[in-house]
Amino acid sequence: MGIVEKIKEIEEEMARTQKNKATEYHLGLLKAKLARYRAQLLEPTSKSSGGGTGFDVQKSGDARVALIGFPSVGKSTLLSKCTHTQSESAAYEFTTLTAIPGVLEYQGARIQLLDLPGIVEGASEGRGRGRQVVATAKTADLILIMLDATKSEEQRRLLEIELDAVGIRLNKKRPDVVFKRKTTGGITINKTVPLTKTDEKTIRTILASYKLHNCDVMIREDITTDEFIDVLIGTRKYIPCLYVYNKIDAISLERMDQLAREDHTVVISCELGLNLDYLIEKIWEELDLVKVYTKKRGAHPDLADPICLRKGASVEDVCNGIHRSLAANFRYALVW
């Protein structure tokens, strides 16, 4: 039995199992097993033999934004409208077959916009180059999920499931849990808040299923079983996301108003160029970039060419933004 069949078997068993206090322990075990199989599925099974074209694109600019969606939702049209890059777009599906980068220039920042091929249901299991698409999305600082406003909400749910299956957590923060391995002493679990969504027995069982018999766990928030498994695996990516509904010119005003009021949502029309300026503003807001201006002693700061960094960056990050050899010989900085 292959990994995909094992995953389906566990998912079917989880769907059959009723969720209550008595089955919580059993479901925790199944979730741990499922996460382990999914991690195996994402690892390459054999060494690359060379040949073929590379899929990922070198990261450039101050931030990377990935466009993800089903075929023919307007990803290539959006890239062409917002950047100087022409991505082929047509009335048939799968027009884009590889990752196409473009550069969006806004408020002195250079943001790399990446047009990824349309993904299909089952992408996390390798269908339709889906694994390469979602692996590239993991390197992004922000994900734009492109949706067709004329279609049902099911498209959004399916895309969230596919990204969740490969370890991308959208609009979520990393759980406040500290996990440390040790050589002896058994398992020590300390918590500063009462756990209402899981219990200590389930946590100990999950640790045992990962063959972790000596470790310290400090839990500082009320986490779920899934969140604890994410901490154990340690490869999960927590990425901000904007849901972009295209083709609003083909729906009613009431429906458009309803979509626009949802959290982390922007409504646009690529064909008519509607609301694209607001989308670019939202991208800037979600990336949470700060602009640093450098100045020579006795001179005015250079306000034309800022260094753009993520909020919380240090002086060392500024040095690396100028040149990677600068930090080694750097002595001090004055910050205003």
Disulfide bonds with the S-S distance in Angstrom:
none
